[in-house]
C-alpha cells in the first residue's frame, strides 16, 4: 500500500498502520530488504510484521496478504522540516544555507538522542554547572 508523505517531512522516526482494524508497527527497511518482501508471480512472501520503505516522496507499506488484511490509516511520527532562518530587519540570515542545515541536523540528532537516552539527559543538565 502506498501513502504520500507530508510536504514538510524531514526525518522518519516511527510509523503505525491499521491492518484490519488493528494497529501494526511498521519497521523501516532499506530497498534491498524490501525487495525480498515484494510479491511477484513466483514469490508470495510471508511477512510477520509490516515493513515499509520510502521512495519518491511515498511511504510504501508491505504486509502479509495471506490473512486478507485490509490496510487503513497510516500514522507517521516524523521530524518536520524547519522554516528558513530570516532576520526581521533585512530578511537574510548570517550563516549560509549549508551551515544552517548542518546546525538543524545536529539539533535533530541531539533531540532524538535526548528522547531515547537518559544518559544524555543527565549530561545536558550538568553542563550548566561547568561554567
FIKOL-463879 format. One record per residue: residue number from 1; residue in three letters; chain; x, z, y of N, C-alpha, C, O in turn. Coordinates in Angstrom, 1 decimal. Layout:
<recs>
     k     r   c     n_c1     n_c3     n_c2    ca_c1    ca_c3    ca_c2     c_c1     c_c3     c_c2     o_c1     o_c3     o_c2
   NUM   ALA   A        X        Z        Y        X        Z        Y        X        Z        Y        X        Z        Y
...
</recs>
This chain:
<recs>
     k     r   c     n_c1     n_c3     n_c2    ca_c1    ca_c3    ca_c2     c_c1     c_c3     c_c2     o_c1     o_c3     o_c2
     1   UNK   A      0.9      0.0     -1.2      0.0      0.0      0.0      0.9      0.0      1.2      1.9      0.7      1.3
     2   UNK   A      0.6     -0.8      2.2      1.3     -0.9      3.5      0.6     -0.2      4.6     -0.6     -0.3      4.8
     3   UNK   A      1.4      0.6      5.4      0.9      1.3      6.6      1.8      0.9      7.7      3.0      0.9      7.6
     4   UNK   A      1.2      0.7      8.9      2.0      0.4     10.1      2.6      1.7     10.6      1.9      2.7     10.6
     5   UNK   A      3.8      1.6     11.1      4.5      2.8     11.7      4.0      2.9     13.1      3.7      1.8     13.8
     6   UNK   A      4.0      4.1     13.7      3.6      4.2     15.1      4.7      3.5     16.0      5.8      3.4     15.6
     7   UNK   A      4.2      3.1     17.1      5.1      2.4     18.0      6.3      3.2     18.6      7.3      2.7     18.9
     8   UNK   A      6.1      4.5     18.6      7.1      5.4     19.1      8.0      6.1     18.0      8.6      7.1     18.2
     9   UNK   A      7.9      5.5     16.8      8.6      6.0     15.6     10.2      5.9     15.8     10.7      4.9     16.2
    10   UNK   A     10.9      7.0     15.6     12.3      7.0     15.7     13.0      7.5     14.4     13.8      6.7     13.8
    11   UNK   A     12.7      8.7     13.9     13.3      9.2     12.7     12.2      9.7     11.8     11.3     10.4     12.2
    12   UNK   A     12.4      9.4     10.5     11.4      9.8      9.5     11.8     11.2      9.0     13.0     11.5      8.8
    13   UNK   A     10.8     12.1      8.9     11.0     13.4      8.4     10.3     13.6      7.0     11.0     13.8      6.0
    14   UNK   A      9.0     13.5      6.9      8.3     13.6      5.7      7.0     12.8      5.8      6.6     12.4      6.8
    15   UNK   A      6.3     12.6      4.6      5.0     12.0      4.6      4.2     12.4      3.4      4.7     12.8      2.4
    16   UNK   A      2.9     12.4      3.6      1.9     12.7      2.6      0.8     11.6      2.6      0.3     11.2      3.7
    17   UNK   A      0.4     11.1      1.4     -0.6     10.1      1.3     -1.7     10.7      0.4     -1.5     11.4     -0.5
    18   UNK   A     -3.0     10.3      0.8     -4.1     10.8      0.0     -4.3      9.7     -1.1     -4.6      8.6     -0.9
    19   UNK   A     -4.2     10.2     -2.4     -4.4      9.3     -3.5     -5.7      9.9     -4.3     -5.6     11.0     -4.9
    20   UNK   A     -6.7      9.1     -4.3     -8.0      9.6     -4.9     -8.4     10.9     -4.4     -8.9     11.8     -5.2
    21   UNK   A     -8.3     11.2     -3.1     -8.7     12.4     -2.5     -7.7     13.6     -2.6     -8.0     14.6     -2.0
    22   UNK   A     -6.6     13.4     -3.3     -5.6     14.5     -3.4     -4.4     14.1     -2.6     -4.0     13.0     -2.5
    23   UNK   A     -3.8     15.1     -2.0     -2.6     14.9     -1.2     -1.4     14.7     -2.2     -1.2     15.5     -3.1
    24   UNK   A     -0.6     13.7     -1.9      0.6     13.4     -2.7      1.8     13.3     -1.8      1.7     12.4     -0.8
    25   UNK   A      2.8     14.1     -2.0      4.0     13.9     -1.1      4.7     12.7     -1.5      4.9     12.3     -2.7
    26   UNK   A      5.2     11.9     -0.5      5.8     10.6     -0.7      7.3     10.8     -0.5      7.8     11.3      0.6
    27   UNK   A      8.1     10.5     -1.5      9.6     10.6     -1.4     10.1      9.3     -0.8      9.7      8.2     -1.3
    28   UNK   A     10.9      9.4      0.2     11.5      8.2      0.8     12.7      7.7      0.0     13.5      8.5     -0.3
    29   UNK   A     12.7      6.5     -0.4     13.8      5.9     -1.2     14.3      4.7     -0.5     13.7      4.1      0.4
    30   UNK   A     15.5      4.3     -0.9     16.1      3.0     -0.3     15.5      1.8     -1.0     14.8      1.9     -2.0
    31   UNK   A     15.9      0.6     -0.6     15.3     -0.6     -1.1     15.7     -0.9     -2.5     15.0     -1.4     -3.3
    32   UNK   A     17.0     -0.5     -2.9     17.4     -0.7     -4.3     16.6      0.1     -5.3     16.2     -0.4     -6.3
    33   UNK   A     16.3      1.3     -5.0     15.5      2.2     -5.8     14.0      1.7     -5.8     13.4      1.7     -6.9
    34   UNK   A     13.5      1.3     -4.7     12.2      0.8     -4.6     11.9     -0.4     -5.4     10.8     -0.6     -5.9
    35   UNK   A     12.9     -1.3     -5.6     12.8     -2.5     -6.4     12.4     -2.1     -7.9     11.7     -2.9     -8.5
    36   UNK   A     12.9     -1.0     -8.3     12.6     -0.6     -9.7     11.2     -0.2     -9.9     10.6     -0.2    -11.0
    37   UNK   A     10.5      0.2     -8.8      9.1      0.7     -8.8      8.1     -0.4     -8.6      6.9     -0.2     -8.7
    38   UNK   A      8.5     -1.6     -8.1      7.6     -2.7     -7.8      7.0     -3.3     -9.0      7.7     -3.5    -10.0
    39   UNK   A      5.7     -3.5     -9.0      5.0     -4.1    -10.1      5.2     -5.6    -10.1      5.0     -6.2     -9.0
    40   UNK   A      5.6     -6.2    -11.2      5.7     -7.6    -11.3      4.9     -8.1    -12.6      4.2     -7.2    -13.2
    41   UNK   A      4.9     -9.3    -12.9      4.2     -9.9    -14.0      4.7     -9.2    -15.3      3.9     -9.0    -16.2
    42   UNK   A      6.0     -8.9    -15.4      6.5     -8.3    -16.6      6.9     -6.8    -16.5      7.2     -6.2    -17.5
    43   UNK   A      6.8     -6.3    -15.3      7.2     -4.9    -15.1      6.0     -4.1    -14.5      5.5     -4.3    -13.4
    44   UNK   A      5.5     -3.1    -15.3      4.4     -2.2    -14.8      5.0     -0.8    -14.9      4.8     -0.1    -16.0
    45   UNK   A      5.7     -0.4    -13.9      6.4      0.9    -14.0      5.5      2.1    -13.9      4.4      2.0    -13.3
    46   UNK   A      5.9      3.2    -14.5      5.2      4.5    -14.4      5.9      5.2    -13.2      7.1      5.4    -13.3
    47   UNK   A      5.1      5.6    -12.2      5.7      6.3    -11.1      5.1      7.8    -11.1      3.9      8.0    -10.8
    48   UNK   A      5.9      8.7    -11.4      5.5     10.1    -11.5      5.0     10.6    -10.1      3.9     11.1    -10.0
    49   UNK   A      5.8     10.4     -9.1      5.4     10.8     -7.7      5.5      9.6     -6.9      6.3      8.7     -7.1
    50   UNK   A      4.6      9.5     -5.9      4.6      8.4     -5.0      5.9      8.3     -4.2      6.5      9.3     -3.8
    51   UNK   A      6.4      7.0     -4.1      7.6      6.8     -3.3      7.3      5.8     -2.2      6.3      5.1     -2.3
    52   UNK   A      8.1      5.8     -1.2      7.9      4.9      0.0      9.2      4.5      0.5     10.3      5.1      0.4
    53   UNK   A      9.2      3.3      1.2     10.3      2.8      1.9      9.9      2.1      3.2      8.7      1.8      3.3
    54   UNK   A     10.8      2.0      4.1     10.5      1.4      5.4     11.1      0.0      5.5     12.2     -0.2      5.2
    55   UNK   A     10.2     -0.9      5.9     10.7     -2.3      6.0      9.9     -3.0      7.1      8.6     -3.0      7.1
    56   UNK   A     10.5     -3.6      8.1      9.9     -4.4      9.1      8.8     -3.6      9.8      7.6     -4.1      9.9
    57   UNK   A      9.1     -2.4     10.3      8.1     -1.6     11.0      6.9     -1.3     10.2      5.8     -1.0     10.7
    58   UNK   A      7.0     -1.3      8.9      5.9     -0.9      7.9      6.4      0.1      7.0      7.6      0.1      6.6
    59   UNK   A      5.6      1.1      6.6      5.9      2.1      5.6      5.1      1.7      4.4      3.9      1.7      4.3
    60   UNK   A      5.9      1.3      3.3      5.3      0.8      2.1      5.3      1.9      1.1      6.3      2.5      0.8
    61   UNK   A      4.1      2.3      0.5      4.0      3.4     -0.5      3.7      2.7     -1.8      2.8      1.9     -2.0
    62   UNK   A      4.5      3.1     -2.8      4.3      2.7     -4.2      3.9      3.9     -5.0      4.4      5.0     -4.9
    63   UNK   A      2.8      3.7     -5.8      2.2      4.8     -6.6      1.9      4.2     -7.9      1.8      3.0     -8.2
    64   UNK   A      1.6      5.1     -8.9      1.2      4.7    -10.2     -0.2      4.1    -10.3     -1.1      4.8     -9.9
    65   UNK   A     -0.3      2.9    -10.8     -1.5      2.2    -10.8     -2.3      2.5    -12.1     -3.4      2.1    -12.2
    66   UNK   A     -1.7      3.2    -13.1     -2.3      3.4    -14.4     -3.5      4.4    -14.2     -4.5      4.3    -15.0
    67   UNK   A     -3.5      5.2    -13.2     -4.6      6.2    -13.0     -5.7      5.7    -12.1     -6.6      6.5    -11.7
    68   UNK   A     -5.6      4.5    -11.7     -6.6      3.9    -10.8     -6.8      4.7     -9.5     -7.9      4.9     -9.1
    69   UNK   A     -5.6      5.1     -9.0     -5.7      5.9     -7.8     -6.1      5.0     -6.6     -5.7      3.9     -6.5
    70   UNK   A     -6.9      5.6     -5.7     -7.3      4.9     -4.5     -6.5      5.4     -3.3     -6.7      6.6     -3.0
    71   UNK   A     -5.6      4.6     -2.7     -4.8      5.1     -1.6     -5.7      5.3     -0.4     -6.6      4.5     -0.1
    72   UNK   A     -5.4      6.4      0.4     -6.1      6.7      1.6     -5.2      6.8      2.8     -4.2      6.1      2.9
    73   UNK   A     -5.5      7.8      3.6     -4.8      8.0      4.8     -3.3      8.5      4.5     -3.1      9.3      3.6
    74   UNK   A     -2.4      8.0      5.3     -1.0      8.4      5.3     -0.7      9.3      6.5     -1.0      8.9      7.6
    75   UNK   A     -0.1     10.4      6.3      0.3     11.3      7.4      1.8     11.4      7.4      2.4     11.9      6.4
    76   UNK   A      2.4     10.8      8.4      3.9     10.8      8.6      4.3     11.9      9.6      3.7     11.9     10.7
    77   UNK   A      5.3     12.7      9.2      5.9     13.6     10.2      7.2     12.9     10.6      8.0     12.5      9.8
    78   UNK   A      7.3     12.6     11.9      8.5     11.9     12.4      8.9     12.4     13.7      8.1     13.1     14.4
    79   UNK   A     10.1     12.0     14.2     10.6     12.3     15.5     10.2     11.1     16.4     10.6     10.0     16.1
    80   UNK   A      9.6     11.4     17.5      9.1     10.4     18.4     10.3      9.9     19.2     11.2     10.6     19.6
    81   UNK   A     10.3      8.6     19.5     11.3      8.0     20.4     11.1      8.6     21.8     10.0      8.5     22.4
    82   UNK   A     12.2      9.1     22.4     12.0      9.7     23.7     11.9      8.7     24.8     12.3      7.5     24.6
    83   UNK   A     11.3      9.0     25.9     11.2      8.1     27.0     12.6      8.0     27.7     13.4      8.9     27.5
    84   UNK   A     12.8      7.0     28.4     14.1      6.7     29.1     14.3      7.8     30.2     13.4      8.3     30.8
    85   UNK   A     15.6      8.1     30.3     16.0      9.1     31.3     16.0      8.3     32.7     16.5      7.2     32.8
    86   UNK   A     15.4      9.0     33.7     15.4      8.4     35.0     15.7      9.6     36.0     15.4     10.7     35.8
    87   UNK   A     16.2      9.2     37.1     16.4     10.1     38.3     15.3      9.9     39.2     15.0      8.7     39.6
    88   UNK   A     14.7     10.9     39.7     13.5     10.7     40.5     13.8     10.1     41.9     12.9      9.7     42.6
    89   UNK   A     15.1     10.1     42.3     15.5      9.6     43.6     15.7      8.1     43.6     15.2      7.4     44.4
    90   UNK   A     16.5      7.6     42.6     16.8      6.2     42.6     16.4      5.5     41.4     16.7      4.3     41.2
    91   UNK   A     15.8      6.2     40.4     15.3      5.5     39.2     16.4      5.2     38.1     16.0      4.5     37.2
    92   UNK   A     17.6      5.7     38.3     18.6      5.4     37.3     19.2      6.7     36.8     19.0      7.8     37.4
    93   UNK   A     19.8      6.7     35.6     20.4      7.9     35.0     21.9      7.7     35.1     22.4      6.6     34.9
    94   UNK   A     22.7      8.7     35.3     24.1      8.6     35.5     24.9      8.1     34.3     25.9      7.4     34.4
    95   UNK   A     24.4      8.5     33.1     25.0      8.1     31.8     24.5      6.7     31.4     23.4      6.3     31.7
    96   UNK   A     25.4      5.9     30.7     24.9      4.6     30.3     23.9      4.8     29.1     23.9      5.9     28.5
    97   UNK   A     23.2      3.8     28.7     22.2      3.9     27.6     22.8      4.3     26.3     22.2      5.1     25.5
    98   UNK   A     24.0      3.8     26.0     24.6      4.2     24.7     24.9      5.7     24.6     24.6      6.3     23.6
    99   UNK   A     25.4      6.2     25.7     25.8      7.7     25.7     24.5      8.5     25.6     24.4      9.5     24.9
   100   UNK   A     23.4      8.1     26.3     22.2      8.8     26.3     21.6      8.8     24.9     21.0      9.8     24.4
   101   UNK   A     21.7      7.6     24.2     21.1      7.5     22.8     21.9      8.4     21.9     21.4      9.0     21.0
   102   UNK   A     23.2      8.5     22.1     24.1      9.4     21.3     23.7     10.9     21.5     23.6     11.6     20.5
   103   UNK   A     23.4     11.2     22.7     23.0     12.6     23.0     21.7     12.9     22.4     21.5     14.0     21.8
   104   UNK   A     20.8     12.0     22.4     19.5     12.1     21.8     19.6     12.3     20.3     19.0     13.1     19.7
   105   UNK   A     20.4     11.4     19.7     20.7     11.5     18.2     21.2     12.9     17.8     20.8     13.5     16.8
   106   UNK   A     22.2     13.4     18.6     22.7     14.7     18.3     21.7     15.8     18.4     21.6     16.7     17.6
   107   UNK   A     20.9     15.7     19.5     19.8     16.7     19.7     18.8     16.7     18.5     18.4     17.7     18.1
   108   UNK   A     18.5     15.5     18.0     17.6     15.4     16.9     18.2     16.0     15.6     17.5     16.7     14.9
   109   UNK   A     19.5     15.7     15.4     20.1     16.2     14.2     20.2     17.7     14.3     19.9     18.4     13.3
   110   UNK   A     20.6     18.3     15.4     20.6     19.8     15.6     19.2     20.4     15.4     19.1     21.4     14.9
   111   UNK   A     18.2     19.7     16.0     16.8     20.3     15.9     16.4     20.3     14.4     15.8     21.3     14.0
   112   UNK   A     16.6     19.2     13.7     16.2     19.2     12.3     17.0     20.2     11.4     16.4     20.8     10.6
   113   UNK   A     18.3     20.4     11.7     19.1     21.4     11.0     18.6     22.8     11.4     18.6     23.6     10.5
   114   UNK   A     18.2     23.0     12.6     17.7     24.3     13.0     16.4     24.7     12.3     16.2     25.8     11.9
   115   UNK   A     15.6     23.7     12.1     14.3     23.9     11.3     14.6     24.3      9.9     14.0     25.1      9.3
   116   UNK   A     15.6     23.6      9.3     15.9     23.8      7.9     16.8     24.9      7.6     16.7     25.5      6.5
   117   UNK   A     17.7     25.3      8.5     18.8     26.3      8.2     18.7     27.5      9.0     18.7     27.4     10.3
   118   UNK   A     18.6     28.7      8.4     18.6     29.9      9.2     20.0     30.3      9.6     20.1     31.0     10.6
   119   UNK   A     21.0     29.7      8.9     22.4     30.0      9.3     22.6     29.4     10.7     23.3     30.1     11.5
   120   UNK   A     22.2     28.2     11.0     22.4     27.6     12.3     21.6     28.4     13.4     22.1     28.5     14.5
   121   UNK   A     20.4     28.9     13.0     19.7     29.7     14.0     20.5     30.9     14.4     20.5     31.2     15.6
   122   UNK   A     21.1     31.6     13.5     21.9     32.8     13.9     23.1     32.4     14.7     23.5     33.1     15.6
   123   UNK   A     23.7     31.2     14.4     24.9     30.7     15.1     24.5     30.4     16.5     25.2     30.7     17.5
   124   UNK   A     23.3     29.7     16.7     22.9     29.4     18.1     22.6     30.6     18.9     22.9     30.7     20.1
   125   UNK   A     22.0     31.7     18.3     21.7     32.9     19.0     22.9     33.6     19.5     22.9     34.3     20.5
   126   UNK   A     24.0     33.6     18.8     25.2     34.3     19.1     26.1     33.6     20.2     27.0     34.2     20.7
   127   UNK   A     25.8     32.3     20.4     26.6     31.6     21.4     26.5     32.2     22.8     27.5     32.1     23.6
   128   UNK   A     25.4     32.7     23.2     25.3     33.3     24.5     26.1     34.5     24.7     26.5     34.8     25.8
   129   UNK   A     26.5     35.2     23.6     27.3     36.4     23.7     28.8     36.1     23.8     29.6     36.9     24.2
   130   UNK   A     29.2     34.8     23.5     30.6     34.5     23.6     31.1     34.3     25.0     32.3     34.3     25.2
   131   UNK   A     30.3     34.0     26.0     30.7     33.7     27.3     31.2     34.9     28.1     31.6     34.8     29.2
</recs>
